[in-house]
Amino acid sequence: MRILIVGAGSTGGFFGAKLAKAGRDVTFLVRPQRLSLLEQHGLCVRSSAGDIDIKPQLITSSQINGTFDIVLLAVKAYTIDSALQDMAAAVGPDTVILPLLNGMRHMDVIAEKFGADRLLGCVCKVATSLDESGRIIQQGTFNDMAYGELDGSDSDRIALVHEFMGDAGFDAKTSKSILRDMWEKWTLLAAMGSINCLMRGSIGDVASVKGGHEFAMRVMDEVVAIVRATGQELSEPFLTQAYGLLTLQGSPQTSSMYRDLMAGRAIEADQIIGDLLERATATGVEAPLLALVYTNLLVYQTQLHN
């Protein structure tokens, strides 16, 4: 099987490097600027689990000359339209698309362009970033990926994907509740991102000050209320763990959106917070704290582009 990884940034590059090192047939679809950097320095991952340095197979959109069995979509959610256009020639009748994007809006966008039958649900959990030289730096030790049919069924293609992804240096698993897994990840990202970005600090920074614990709890309450109002179920073990994570004293944890904001980069405000607020409006749920967060992030985005 052949996999095309759309994007060789901190997430796509990390999982792609692991797969390539394990001997899988991996090609990265990249933009010209990233292509030049990777051709010059290679793809480098720095991790406590072991460093990886490879010369990756690289193509740009104009160089696609055939379809792939798997397309792993690993770009920021705000670039999805251009990414789907770039990868279109790589998607054939039997291609499966695994999206590693945040939020849920992208699922409708992909289904509209390529058909819902191409889509699998997919969730990854990894903390990575690019340093100034373009190397991928892993923070922490977790590197999980789960995937499954959206209806929870078994299928031949899930078995093939799992055979391809398994034993490649990260924790890969199939899930019969992948849709819930995706909503739970969005729930945690939206709450954590809101706490970090509005308060400009880590979870531990917020938890350590007067009112911080209560603020974090109220943010999570708003997110959970919206998700439940849309008809999505969240498991009790997830909720217990999430509330604990978001109020943990001394925790250095931050969301990727917060790290992008502090680095002066573009952020996924519309996809992580804005889309959630649209669903709140549609279901009649009040979310004043999330609305405040979203306005704050829109001000940042406006300043960034001016």
C-alpha positions in Angstrom: 0.0 0.0 0.0 1.0 3.6 -0.7 0.2 6.5 1.6 0.3 10.2 0.6 0.7 12.5 3.6 -0.7 15.9 2.8 1.5 18.2 4.9 4.9 17.5 6.4 4.5 19.8 9.3 4.8 18.9 13.0 2.0 16.3 12.9 2.1 14.9 9.4 5.9 14.9 9.4 6.0 13.1 12.8 3.7 10.2 11.8 5.1 10.1 8.3 8.7 9.8 9.5 7.7 6.9 11.8 5.9 5.1 9.0 8.9 5.7 6.6 11.4 4.4 9.2 9.2 1.3 9.6 9.6 0.6 5.8 6.2 1.8 4.6 5.8 3.5 1.2 5.4 7.1 2.2 5.2 10.2 0.0 4.7 13.7 1.3 2.7 16.3 -0.6 4.2 19.7 0.3 4.3 23.3 -0.8 7.4 24.7 -2.5 8.8 26.4 0.6 8.6 23.3 2.7 9.9 21.2 -0.2 13.1 23.3 -0.5 13.8 23.0 3.3 13.2 19.2 3.3 15.3 18.6 0.2 18.1 20.5 1.8 18.0 19.1 5.4 15.8 16.0 5.2 13.0 15.2 7.6 14.2 15.3 11.2 12.3 14.3 14.3 13.7 14.9 17.8 12.1 12.8 20.5 12.9 11.2 23.8 11.8 7.9 22.2 14.6 8.2 19.6 15.5 10.6 16.8 14.7 10.1 13.2 16.5 11.5 10.2 15.3 10.5 6.7 15.4 11.7 3.2 11.6 11.7 2.5 9.8 11.1 -0.8 8.5 14.5 -1.7 6.1 15.8 -4.4 4.2 19.0 -5.1 0.6 19.0 -6.4 1.8 19.4 -10.1 3.9 16.2 -9.7 1.1 13.8 -8.7 1.0 11.1 -11.4 -1.3 8.5 -9.8 -3.6 7.7 -7.0 -2.8 6.4 -3.5 -4.4 3.8 -1.3 -4.4 6.1 1.8 -4.3 9.9 2.0 -3.5 11.2 5.5 -4.6 14.8 5.6 -2.4 16.6 8.2 -2.8 20.3 7.6 -4.2 23.2 9.7 -8.0 23.4 9.4 -7.9 26.9 7.9 -5.9 25.6 4.8 -8.3 22.7 4.0 -9.7 24.2 0.8 -6.4 24.6 -0.8 -5.1 21.2 0.5 -8.1 19.4 -1.0 -7.5 21.0 -4.3 -3.8 20.1 -4.2 -4.4 16.4 -3.4 -7.4 15.9 -5.8 -5.4 14.0 -8.4 -4.2 11.5 -5.8 -7.7 10.4 -4.8 -9.0 7.4 -6.7 -12.1 5.3 -6.4 -10.6 3.1 -3.7 -8.6 5.8 -1.9 -9.4 6.2 1.8 -8.9 9.6 3.4 -7.9 9.9 7.1 -8.1 13.5 8.3 -6.0 14.6 11.3 -7.6 18.0 11.5 -9.1 19.7 14.6 -12.9 20.3 15.0 -15.5 18.6 12.8 -16.3 21.1 10.0 -13.7 19.5 7.8 -15.6 16.2 7.6 -18.5 17.9 5.7 -16.0 19.7 3.5 -14.1 16.6 2.5 -17.3 14.6 2.0 -18.7 17.2 -0.3 -15.6 17.2 -2.5 -14.7 13.5 -2.6 -17.8 11.7 -1.3 -18.5 10.5 2.2 -17.6 6.9 1.2 -13.9 7.9 1.0 -13.8 9.1 4.6 -12.7 7.3 7.7 -12.8 8.9 11.1 -9.4 9.6 12.6 -8.0 11.0 15.8 -4.4 11.5 16.8 -2.9 12.6 20.1 0.6 13.9 19.9 2.4 17.1 21.1 4.8 18.3 18.4 6.2 21.6 17.1 8.6 22.8 14.5 11.8 24.5 15.6 13.5 27.4 13.8 15.3 25.0 11.5 12.2 23.0 10.6 12.9 20.0 12.7 10.0 18.3 14.4 10.2 18.4 18.2 8.1 16.0 20.2 7.0 17.1 23.7 6.0 14.3 26.0 5.9 10.6 25.1 2.3 10.0 23.9 1.9 9.4 20.1 -1.5 7.8 19.5 -3.6 7.4 16.4 -7.1 5.8 16.2 -9.2 5.3 13.1 -12.5 3.6 12.2 -15.6 3.6 10.1 -17.9 6.4 11.0 -20.8 4.0 11.6 -18.7 1.8 13.9 -18.7 -1.2 11.5 -15.9 -3.5 10.7 -14.6 -3.4 7.1 -11.8 -4.8 4.9 -10.3 -1.4 4.4 -10.1 -0.7 8.1 -8.2 -4.0 8.5 -5.8 -3.0 5.6 -5.3 0.5 7.1 -4.5 -1.0 10.5 -2.1 -3.5 9.0 -0.3 -0.6 7.3 -0.2 1.7 10.5 0.5 -1.0 13.0 4.0 -1.6 14.5 5.4 1.6 13.1 6.6 3.2 16.2 3.4 4.9 17.4 0.3 3.6 19.2 -2.2 2.7 16.4 -5.6 1.2 17.0 -9.0 0.8 15.4 -12.1 2.3 17.1 -15.7 1.4 16.8 -16.6 4.7 18.4 -14.4 6.9 16.3 -17.1 9.6 15.8 -17.4 10.0 19.6 -13.6 10.0 19.9 -13.5 12.9 17.4 -16.1 14.9 19.3 -14.3 14.2 22.6 -11.0 15.4 21.2 -12.7 18.6 19.9 -14.4 19.1 23.3 -11.0 19.0 25.1 -9.2 21.1 22.5 -11.9 23.8 22.6 -12.0 24.0 26.4 -8.2 23.9 26.8 -7.6 26.3 24.0 -10.2 28.7 25.5 -8.6 28.5 28.9 -5.0 29.0 27.7 -5.7 31.6 25.1 -7.9 33.9 27.1 -5.8 33.7 30.2 -2.5 33.6 28.3 -1.1 30.8 30.5 -0.8 27.0 31.0 -3.5 25.0 32.7 -1.3 25.1 35.9 -0.9 28.9 35.6 -4.7 29.3 35.6 -5.4 26.8 38.3 -3.0 28.5 40.6 -4.8 31.8 40.8 -8.0 32.8 42.6 -11.0 32.0 40.4 -8.9 30.0 38.0 -10.4 26.6 38.9 -13.9 27.9 38.6 -13.2 29.6 35.3 -11.8 26.4 33.8 -14.8 24.4 35.0 -17.3 26.9 33.6 -15.5 26.9 30.2 -15.7 23.1 30.1 -19.4 23.2 31.2 -20.2 25.5 28.2 -18.4 23.3 25.7 -20.1 20.1 27.0 -23.5 21.7 26.9 -23.1 22.6 23.3 -21.8 19.2 22.3 -24.7 17.5 24.1 -27.2 19.8 22.6 -26.1 18.7 19.1 -27.0 15.2 20.0 -23.5 13.9 20.6 -22.7 11.6 23.5 -19.6 12.1 25.7 -18.4 9.2 27.9 -18.3 9.6 31.6 -14.7 8.4 31.8 -13.7 11.1 29.3 -15.6 13.8 31.2 -14.0 12.8 34.5 -10.5 12.8 33.0 -11.0 16.1 31.0 -12.3 18.1 34.0 -9.3 16.8 36.0 -6.8 17.7 33.3 -8.2 21.2 32.9 -7.9 22.1 36.6 -4.7 20.2 37.4 -2.4 22.2 39.8 1.1 22.6 38.4 0.2 21.3 34.9 2.4 22.8 32.1 -0.2 21.7 29.5 -1.2 24.0 26.7 -3.2 23.6 23.5 -1.6 23.8 20.1 -3.8 26.9 19.3 -2.3 28.7 22.3 1.3 27.7 21.2 0.5 29.1 17.7 -0.9 32.3 19.2 2.2 32.8 21.4 4.5 32.3 18.5 2.6 34.8 16.4 1.3 32.3 13.9 -2.2 31.8 12.3 -4.7 30.0 14.6 -7.7 27.7 14.1 -10.1 30.1 15.9 -13.0 29.6 13.5 -12.6 25.8 13.3 -12.2 25.1 17.1 -14.2 27.9 18.7 -16.3 29.6 16.0 -17.9 26.5 14.6 -18.8 25.4 18.2 -20.5 28.8 18.8 -22.4 28.4 15.5 -23.8 25.1 16.8 -24.6 26.8 20.2 -26.7 29.4 18.4 -28.4 26.7 16.3 -29.4 24.7 19.4 -30.2 27.7 21.7 -27.3 27.1 24.1 -25.9 30.2 25.9 -22.0 30.3 25.9 -20.9 33.7 27.1 -17.3 32.6 28.0 -16.7 31.0 24.6 -18.1 34.1 22.9 -15.6 36.2 24.8 -12.8 33.8 23.8 -13.8 33.9 20.2 -13.9 37.7 20.1 -10.5 37.8 21.7 -9.1 35.5 19.1 -10.7 37.4 16.3 -8.9 40.6 17.5 -5.6 38.7 17.5 -6.3 37.4 13.9 -7.1 40.9 12.7 -3.9 42.3 14.2 -1.9 39.5 12.7 -3.1 40.2 9.2 -2.8 44.0 9.4 
